[in-house]
Amino acid sequence: MHLCVDIRLKNSFIDSMDDFANDKKAELRKYLTDVVKRNETDEKLDELAGKMSAEWKKPKQSRKKPDLSFAKFQEKLKKKKS
């Protein structure tokens, strides 16, 4: 998961923690912000962009369509029961 998205999720989690005092929440937010600043450097973002660009240039692999028939569902259900 991209670090910024991860931090946003953690921030929403922090907001939901009623037990924490507001100063502790602010301290934790500051810490997480500092982590992002240290880790999301221009070099790392460029590296990530390069990897994503290379991945997008690869030809798509054809995926098999899933068998969504009721018979297949029953088969899986029987396997699970045994």
Jmol script that loads the backbone (N, CA, C; Angstrom):
load data "model"
ATOM      1  N   MET A   1       0.847  -1.172   0.000  1.00  0.00           N
ATOM      2  CA  MET A   1       0.000   0.000   0.000  1.00  0.00           C
ATOM      3  C   MET A   1       0.890   1.232   0.000  1.00  0.00           C
ATOM      4  N   HIS A   2       0.499   2.179  -0.754  1.00  0.00           N
ATOM      5  CA  HIS A   2       1.256   3.420  -0.828  1.00  0.00           C
ATOM      6  C   HIS A   2       1.237   4.088   0.539  1.00  0.00           C
ATOM      7  N   LEU A   3       2.345   4.666   0.938  1.00  0.00           N
ATOM      8  CA  LEU A   3       2.504   5.200   2.284  1.00  0.00           C
ATOM      9  C   LEU A   3       1.495   6.287   2.617  1.00  0.00           C
ATOM     10  N   CYS A   4       1.197   7.205   1.692  1.00  0.00           N
ATOM     11  CA  CYS A   4       0.222   8.275   1.969  1.00  0.00           C
ATOM     12  C   CYS A   4      -1.152   7.694   2.275  1.00  0.00           C
ATOM     13  N   VAL A   5      -1.559   6.705   1.511  1.00  0.00           N
ATOM     14  CA  VAL A   5      -2.856   6.074   1.741  1.00  0.00           C
ATOM     15  C   VAL A   5      -2.849   5.395   3.091  1.00  0.00           C
ATOM     16  N   ASP A   6      -1.758   4.726   3.410  1.00  0.00           N
ATOM     17  CA  ASP A   6      -1.618   4.054   4.684  1.00  0.00           C
ATOM     18  C   ASP A   6      -1.731   5.053   5.826  1.00  0.00           C
ATOM     19  N   ILE A   7      -1.096   6.211   5.697  1.00  0.00           N
ATOM     20  CA  ILE A   7      -1.149   7.232   6.737  1.00  0.00           C
ATOM     21  C   ILE A   7      -2.570   7.758   6.884  1.00  0.00           C
ATOM     22  N   ARG A   8      -3.285   7.949   5.773  1.00  0.00           N
ATOM     23  CA  ARG A   8      -4.672   8.421   5.863  1.00  0.00           C
ATOM     24  C   ARG A   8      -5.534   7.418   6.612  1.00  0.00           C
ATOM     25  N   LEU A   9      -5.318   6.142   6.355  1.00  0.00           N
ATOM     26  CA  LEU A   9      -6.074   5.120   7.071  1.00  0.00           C
ATOM     27  C   LEU A   9      -5.753   5.161   8.557  1.00  0.00           C
ATOM     28  N   LYS A  10      -4.470   5.338   8.870  1.00  0.00           N
ATOM     29  CA  LYS A  10      -4.087   5.409  10.277  1.00  0.00           C
ATOM     30  C   LYS A  10      -4.668   6.650  10.933  1.00  0.00           C
ATOM     31  N   ASN A  11      -4.722   7.770  10.210  1.00  0.00           N
ATOM     32  CA  ASN A  11      -5.311   8.984  10.764  1.00  0.00           C
ATOM     33  C   ASN A  11      -6.788   8.790  11.066  1.00  0.00           C
ATOM     34  N   SER A  12      -7.514   8.120  10.188  1.00  0.00           N
ATOM     35  CA  SER A  12      -8.930   7.878  10.463  1.00  0.00           C
ATOM     36  C   SER A  12      -9.081   6.926  11.645  1.00  0.00           C
ATOM     37  N   PHE A  13      -8.142   6.003  11.783  1.00  0.00           N
ATOM     38  CA  PHE A  13      -8.146   5.112  12.941  1.00  0.00           C
ATOM     39  C   PHE A  13      -7.884   5.907  14.216  1.00  0.00           C
ATOM     40  N   ILE A  14      -6.939   6.844  14.148  1.00  0.00           N
ATOM     41  CA  ILE A  14      -6.627   7.680  15.308  1.00  0.00           C
ATOM     42  C   ILE A  14      -7.862   8.462  15.730  1.00  0.00           C
ATOM     43  N   ASP A  15      -8.592   9.012  14.764  1.00  0.00           N
ATOM     44  CA  ASP A  15      -9.801   9.775  15.078  1.00  0.00           C
ATOM     45  C   ASP A  15     -10.829   8.918  15.802  1.00  0.00           C
ATOM     46  N   SER A  16     -10.855   7.639  15.500  1.00  0.00           N
ATOM     47  CA  SER A  16     -11.848   6.756  16.111  1.00  0.00           C
ATOM     48  C   SER A  16     -11.456   6.291  17.515  1.00  0.00           C
ATOM     49  N   MET A  17     -10.250   6.613  17.955  1.00  0.00           N
ATOM     50  CA  MET A  17      -9.791   6.183  19.280  1.00  0.00           C
ATOM     51  C   MET A  17     -10.222   7.207  20.326  1.00  0.00           C
ATOM     52  N   ASP A  18     -11.363   6.951  20.957  1.00  0.00           N
ATOM     53  CA  ASP A  18     -11.897   7.879  21.944  1.00  0.00           C
ATOM     54  C   ASP A  18     -11.073   7.893  23.223  1.00  0.00           C
ATOM     55  N   ASP A  19     -10.364   6.815  23.508  1.00  0.00           N
ATOM     56  CA  ASP A  19      -9.600   6.712  24.749  1.00  0.00           C
ATOM     57  C   ASP A  19      -8.413   7.670  24.777  1.00  0.00           C
ATOM     58  N   PHE A  20      -7.860   7.967  23.604  1.00  0.00           N
ATOM     59  CA  PHE A  20      -6.675   8.819  23.540  1.00  0.00           C
ATOM     60  C   PHE A  20      -7.046  10.269  23.775  1.00  0.00           C
ATOM     61  N   ALA A  21      -6.230  10.960  24.533  1.00  0.00           N
ATOM     62  CA  ALA A  21      -6.404  12.398  24.704  1.00  0.00           C
ATOM     63  C   ALA A  21      -6.037  13.083  23.392  1.00  0.00           C
ATOM     64  N   ASN A  22      -6.597  14.253  23.165  1.00  0.00           N
ATOM     65  CA  ASN A  22      -6.347  14.971  21.908  1.00  0.00           C
ATOM     66  C   ASN A  22      -4.873  15.267  21.694  1.00  0.00           C
ATOM     67  N   ASP A  23      -4.126  15.562  22.779  1.00  0.00           N
ATOM     68  CA  ASP A  23      -2.698  15.848  22.610  1.00  0.00           C
ATOM     69  C   ASP A  23      -1.944  14.606  22.161  1.00  0.00           C
ATOM     70  N   LYS A  24      -2.374  13.441  22.605  1.00  0.00           N
ATOM     71  CA  LYS A  24      -1.732  12.192  22.167  1.00  0.00           C
ATOM     72  C   LYS A  24      -2.052  11.921  20.698  1.00  0.00           C
ATOM     73  N   LYS A  25      -3.285  12.237  20.297  1.00  0.00           N
ATOM     74  CA  LYS A  25      -3.653  12.068  18.890  1.00  0.00           C
ATOM     75  C   LYS A  25      -2.809  12.983  18.013  1.00  0.00           C
ATOM     76  N   ALA A  26      -2.640  14.222  18.453  1.00  0.00           N
ATOM     77  CA  ALA A  26      -1.836  15.182  17.685  1.00  0.00           C
ATOM     78  C   ALA A  26      -0.390  14.719  17.611  1.00  0.00           C
ATOM     79  N   GLU A  27       0.116  14.184  18.713  1.00  0.00           N
ATOM     80  CA  GLU A  27       1.495  13.689  18.750  1.00  0.00           C
ATOM     81  C   GLU A  27       1.668  12.520  17.777  1.00  0.00           C
ATOM     82  N   LEU A  28       0.698  11.626  17.755  1.00  0.00           N
ATOM     83  CA  LEU A  28       0.757  10.471  16.862  1.00  0.00           C
ATOM     84  C   LEU A  28       0.659  10.910  15.400  1.00  0.00           C
ATOM     85  N   ARG A  29      -0.217  11.884  15.112  1.00  0.00           N
ATOM     86  CA  ARG A  29      -0.324  12.414  13.746  1.00  0.00           C
ATOM     87  C   ARG A  29       0.991  13.033  13.297  1.00  0.00           C
ATOM     88  N   LYS A  30       1.635  13.792  14.189  1.00  0.00           N
ATOM     89  CA  LYS A  30       2.909  14.432  13.858  1.00  0.00           C
ATOM     90  C   LYS A  30       3.960  13.368  13.559  1.00  0.00           C
ATOM     91  N   TYR A  31       3.978  12.321  14.366  1.00  0.00           N
ATOM     92  CA  TYR A  31       4.925  11.232  14.150  1.00  0.00           C
ATOM     93  C   TYR A  31       4.700  10.591  12.781  1.00  0.00           C
ATOM     94  N   LEU A  32       3.440  10.292  12.446  1.00  0.00           N
ATOM     95  CA  LEU A  32       3.134   9.663  11.163  1.00  0.00           C
ATOM     96  C   LEU A  32       3.487  10.579   9.998  1.00  0.00           C
ATOM     97  N   THR A  33       3.250  11.875  10.158  1.00  0.00           N
ATOM     98  CA  THR A  33       3.616  12.839   9.123  1.00  0.00           C
ATOM     99  C   THR A  33       5.122  12.861   8.919  1.00  0.00           C
ATOM    100  N   ASP A  34       5.870  12.813  10.011  1.00  0.00           N
ATOM    101  CA  ASP A  34       7.333  12.781   9.917  1.00  0.00           C
ATOM    102  C   ASP A  34       7.817  11.522   9.204  1.00  0.00           C
ATOM    103  N   VAL A  35       7.153  10.401   9.475  1.00  0.00           N
ATOM    104  CA  VAL A  35       7.514   9.140   8.813  1.00  0.00           C
ATOM    105  C   VAL A  35       7.331   9.279   7.303  1.00  0.00           C
ATOM    106  N   VAL A  36       6.223   9.885   6.889  1.00  0.00           N
ATOM    107  CA  VAL A  36       5.970  10.086   5.457  1.00  0.00           C
ATOM    108  C   VAL A  36       7.046  10.973   4.854  1.00  0.00           C
ATOM    109  N   LYS A  37       7.365  12.074   5.524  1.00  0.00           N
ATOM    110  CA  LYS A  37       8.378  13.000   4.999  1.00  0.00           C
ATOM    111  C   LYS A  37       9.726  12.311   4.838  1.00  0.00           C
ATOM    112  N   ARG A  38      10.080  11.442   5.780  1.00  0.00           N
ATOM    113  CA  ARG A  38      11.369  10.744   5.706  1.00  0.00           C
ATOM    114  C   ARG A  38      11.380   9.687   4.609  1.00  0.00           C
ATOM    115  N   ASN A  39      10.266   9.016   4.419  1.00  0.00           N
ATOM    116  CA  ASN A  39      10.245   7.857   3.518  1.00  0.00           C
ATOM    117  C   ASN A  39       9.788   8.160   2.104  1.00  0.00           C
ATOM    118  N   GLU A  40       8.980   9.168   1.914  1.00  0.00           N
ATOM    119  CA  GLU A  40       8.497   9.471   0.565  1.00  0.00           C
ATOM    120  C   GLU A  40       9.351  10.558  -0.067  1.00  0.00           C
ATOM    121  N   THR A  41      10.569  10.202  -0.365  1.00  0.00           N
ATOM    122  CA  THR A  41      11.483  11.145  -1.008  1.00  0.00           C
ATOM    123  C   THR A  41      11.217  11.154  -2.505  1.00  0.00           C
ATOM    124  N   ASP A  42      11.718  12.181  -3.172  1.00  0.00           N
ATOM    125  CA  ASP A  42      11.545  12.270  -4.626  1.00  0.00           C
ATOM    126  C   ASP A  42      12.160  11.066  -5.325  1.00  0.00           C
ATOM    127  N   GLU A  43      13.301  10.594  -4.808  1.00  0.00           N
ATOM    128  CA  GLU A  43      13.964   9.438  -5.426  1.00  0.00           C
ATOM    129  C   GLU A  43      13.081   8.196  -5.336  1.00  0.00           C
ATOM    130  N   LYS A  44      12.483   7.985  -4.166  1.00  0.00           N
ATOM    131  CA  LYS A  44      11.640   6.800  -3.993  1.00  0.00           C
ATOM    132  C   LYS A  44      10.367   6.899  -4.828  1.00  0.00           C
ATOM    133  N   LEU A  45       9.810   8.111  -4.928  1.00  0.00           N
ATOM    134  CA  LEU A  45       8.621   8.284  -5.758  1.00  0.00           C
ATOM    135  C   LEU A  45       8.950   8.069  -7.230  1.00  0.00           C
ATOM    136  N   ASP A  46      10.126   8.547  -7.665  1.00  0.00           N
ATOM    137  CA  ASP A  46      10.558   8.312  -9.050  1.00  0.00           C
ATOM    138  C   ASP A  46      10.761   6.824  -9.310  1.00  0.00           C
ATOM    139  N   GLU A  47      11.335   6.132  -8.327  1.00  0.00           N
ATOM    140  CA  GLU A  47      11.552   4.688  -8.456  1.00  0.00           C
ATOM    141  C   GLU A  47      10.209   3.965  -8.572  1.00  0.00           C
ATOM    142  N   LEU A  48       9.255   4.365  -7.742  1.00  0.00           N
ATOM    143  CA  LEU A  48       7.924   3.768  -7.793  1.00  0.00           C
ATOM    144  C   LEU A  48       7.262   4.037  -9.143  1.00  0.00           C
ATOM    145  N   ALA A  49       7.396   5.270  -9.637  1.00  0.00           N
ATOM    146  CA  ALA A  49       6.819   5.621 -10.940  1.00  0.00           C
ATOM    147  C   ALA A  49       7.443   4.783 -12.047  1.00  0.00           C
ATOM    148  N   GLY A  50       8.748   4.557 -11.974  1.00  0.00           N
ATOM    149  CA  GLY A  50       9.425   3.727 -12.969  1.00  0.00           C
ATOM    150  C   GLY A  50       8.929   2.296 -12.953  1.00  0.00           C
ATOM    151  N   LYS A  51       8.757   1.746 -11.754  1.00  0.00           N
ATOM    152  CA  LYS A  51       8.264   0.371 -11.630  1.00  0.00           C
ATOM    153  C   LYS A  51       6.843   0.248 -12.170  1.00  0.00           C
ATOM    154  N   MET A  52       6.009   1.236 -11.834  1.00  0.00           N
ATOM    155  CA  MET A  52       4.626   1.195 -12.304  1.00  0.00           C
ATOM    156  C   MET A  52       4.561   1.344 -13.816  1.00  0.00           C
ATOM    157  N   SER A  53       5.391   2.205 -14.363  1.00  0.00           N
ATOM    158  CA  SER A  53       5.424   2.411 -15.808  1.00  0.00           C
ATOM    159  C   SER A  53       5.837   1.128 -16.522  1.00  0.00           C
ATOM    160  N   ALA A  54       6.853   0.463 -15.986  1.00  0.00           N
ATOM    161  CA  ALA A  54       7.311  -0.797 -16.581  1.00  0.00           C
ATOM    162  C   ALA A  54       6.217  -1.858 -16.497  1.00  0.00           C
ATOM    163  N   GLU A  55       5.506  -1.885 -15.380  1.00  0.00           N
ATOM    164  CA  GLU A  55       4.441  -2.866 -15.202  1.00  0.00           C
ATOM    165  C   GLU A  55       3.293  -2.608 -16.179  1.00  0.00           C
ATOM    166  N   TRP A  56       2.970  -1.345 -16.397  1.00  0.00           N
ATOM    167  CA  TRP A  56       1.877  -1.005 -17.311  1.00  0.00           C
ATOM    168  C   TRP A  56       2.226  -1.316 -18.755  1.00  0.00           C
ATOM    169  N   LYS A  57       3.500  -1.311 -19.082  1.00  0.00           N
ATOM    170  CA  LYS A  57       3.917  -1.577 -20.457  1.00  0.00           C
ATOM    171  C   LYS A  57       3.880  -3.063 -20.796  1.00  0.00           C
ATOM    172  N   LYS A  58       3.866  -3.915 -19.780  1.00  0.00           N
ATOM    173  CA  LYS A  58       3.807  -5.356 -20.014  1.00  0.00           C
ATOM    174  C   LYS A  58       2.455  -5.709 -20.628  1.00  0.00           C
ATOM    175  N   PRO A  59       2.453  -6.676 -21.536  1.00  0.00           N
ATOM    176  CA  PRO A  59       1.161  -7.087 -22.105  1.00  0.00           C
ATOM    177  C   PRO A  59       0.290  -7.740 -21.032  1.00  0.00           C
ATOM    178  N   LYS A  60      -0.988  -7.484 -21.135  1.00  0.00           N
ATOM    179  CA  LYS A  60      -1.913  -8.056 -20.157  1.00  0.00           C
ATOM    180  C   LYS A  60      -1.987  -9.561 -20.338  1.00  0.00           C
ATOM    181  N   GLN A  61      -2.042 -10.248 -19.225  1.00  0.00           N
ATOM    182  CA  GLN A  61      -2.223 -11.691 -19.276  1.00  0.00           C
ATOM    183  C   GLN A  61      -3.720 -11.957 -19.351  1.00  0.00           C
ATOM    184  N   SER A  62      -4.089 -12.851 -20.229  1.00  0.00           N
ATOM    185  CA  SER A  62      -5.517 -13.153 -20.336  1.00  0.00           C
ATOM    186  C   SER A  62      -5.921 -14.004 -19.138  1.00  0.00           C
ATOM    187  N   ARG A  63      -6.929 -13.543 -18.477  1.00  0.00           N
ATOM    188  CA  ARG A  63      -7.436 -14.283 -17.324  1.00  0.00           C
ATOM    189  C   ARG A  63      -8.580 -15.181 -17.771  1.00  0.00           C
ATOM    190  N   LYS A  64      -8.625 -16.342 -17.142  1.00  0.00           N
ATOM    191  CA  LYS A  64      -9.754 -17.220 -17.415  1.00  0.00           C
ATOM    192  C   LYS A  64     -10.981 -16.632 -16.734  1.00  0.00           C
ATOM    193  N   LYS A  65     -12.095 -16.718 -17.415  1.00  0.00           N
ATOM    194  CA  LYS A  65     -13.332 -16.249 -16.802  1.00  0.00           C
ATOM    195  C   LYS A  65     -13.738 -17.249 -15.729  1.00  0.00           C
ATOM    196  N   PRO A  66     -14.152 -16.770 -14.569  1.00  0.00           N
ATOM    197  CA  PRO A  66     -14.544 -17.695 -13.504  1.00  0.00           C
ATOM    198  C   PRO A  66     -15.846 -18.412 -13.850  1.00  0.00           C
ATOM    199  N   ASP A  67     -15.935 -19.638 -13.392  1.00  0.00           N
ATOM    200  CA  ASP A  67     -17.157 -20.421 -13.598  1.00  0.00           C
ATOM    201  C   ASP A  67     -18.135 -20.048 -12.484  1.00  0.00           C
ATOM    202  N   LEU A  68     -19.139 -19.273 -12.828  1.00  0.00           N
ATOM    203  CA  LEU A  68     -20.101 -18.809 -11.836  1.00  0.00           C
ATOM    204  C   LEU A  68     -21.408 -19.593 -11.878  1.00  0.00           C
ATOM    205  N   SER A  69     -21.356 -20.773 -12.460  1.00  0.00           N
ATOM    206  CA  SER A  69     -22.574 -21.583 -12.551  1.00  0.00           C
ATOM    207  C   SER A  69     -22.953 -22.124 -11.173  1.00  0.00           C
ATOM    208  N   PHE A  70     -24.237 -22.409 -11.023  1.00  0.00           N
ATOM    209  CA  PHE A  70     -24.722 -22.952  -9.761  1.00  0.00           C
ATOM    210  C   PHE A  70     -24.128 -24.331  -9.499  1.00  0.00           C
ATOM    211  N   ALA A  71     -23.910 -25.102 -10.556  1.00  0.00           N
ATOM    212  CA  ALA A  71     -23.327 -26.439 -10.408  1.00  0.00           C
ATOM    213  C   ALA A  71     -21.932 -26.350  -9.784  1.00  0.00           C
ATOM    214  N   LYS A  72     -21.141 -25.394 -10.235  1.00  0.00           N
ATOM    215  CA  LYS A  72     -19.794 -25.216  -9.685  1.00  0.00           C
ATOM    216  C   LYS A  72     -19.882 -24.793  -8.217  1.00  0.00           C
ATOM    217  N   PHE A  73     -20.853 -23.949  -7.906  1.00  0.00           N
ATOM    218  CA  PHE A  73     -21.057 -23.519  -6.528  1.00  0.00           C
ATOM    219  C   PHE A  73     -21.410 -24.710  -5.642  1.00  0.00           C
ATOM    220  N   GLN A  74     -22.316 -25.566  -6.120  1.00  0.00           N
ATOM    221  CA  GLN A  74     -22.693 -26.752  -5.352  1.00  0.00           C
ATOM    222  C   GLN A  74     -21.491 -27.660  -5.128  1.00  0.00           C
ATOM    223  N   GLU A  75     -20.667 -27.800  -6.145  1.00  0.00           N
ATOM    224  CA  GLU A  75     -19.468 -28.637  -6.046  1.00  0.00           C
ATOM    225  C   GLU A  75     -18.545 -28.112  -4.942  1.00  0.00           C
ATOM    226  N   LYS A  76     -18.327 -26.810  -4.927  1.00  0.00           N
ATOM    227  CA  LYS A  76     -17.473 -26.214  -3.895  1.00  0.00           C
ATOM    228  C   LYS A  76     -18.095 -26.370  -2.515  1.00  0.00           C
ATOM    229  N   LEU A  77     -19.411 -26.241  -2.442  1.00  0.00           N
ATOM    230  CA  LEU A  77     -20.112 -26.377  -1.175  1.00  0.00           C
ATOM    231  C   LEU A  77     -19.965 -27.795  -0.631  1.00  0.00           C
ATOM    232  N   LYS A  78     -20.070 -28.803  -1.517  1.00  0.00           N
ATOM    233  CA  LYS A  78     -19.916 -30.197  -1.107  1.00  0.00           C
ATOM    234  C   LYS A  78     -18.502 -30.458  -0.600  1.00  0.00           C
ATOM    235  N   LYS A  79     -17.502 -29.893  -1.283  1.00  0.00           N
ATOM    236  CA  LYS A  79     -16.109 -30.071  -0.859  1.00  0.00           C
ATOM    237  C   LYS A  79     -15.885 -29.466   0.524  1.00  0.00           C
ATOM    238  N   LYS A  80     -16.516 -28.336   0.771  1.00  0.00           N
ATOM    239  CA  LYS A  80     -16.337 -27.652   2.046  1.00  0.00           C
ATOM    240  C   LYS A  80     -16.954 -28.447   3.192  1.00  0.00           C
ATOM    241  N   LYS A  81     -18.092 -29.099   2.922  1.00  0.00           N
ATOM    242  CA  LYS A  81     -18.773 -29.873   3.952  1.00  0.00           C
ATOM    243  C   LYS A  81     -17.998 -31.134   4.317  1.00  0.00           C
ATOM    244  N   SER A  82     -17.266 -31.691   3.376  1.00  0.00           N
ATOM    245  CA  SER A  82     -16.556 -32.949   3.654  1.00  0.00           C
ATOM    246  C   SER A  82     -15.168 -32.729   4.162  1.00  0.00           C
TER     247      SER A  82
END
end "model"
wireframe off; spacefill off
backbone 0.3
color backbone group
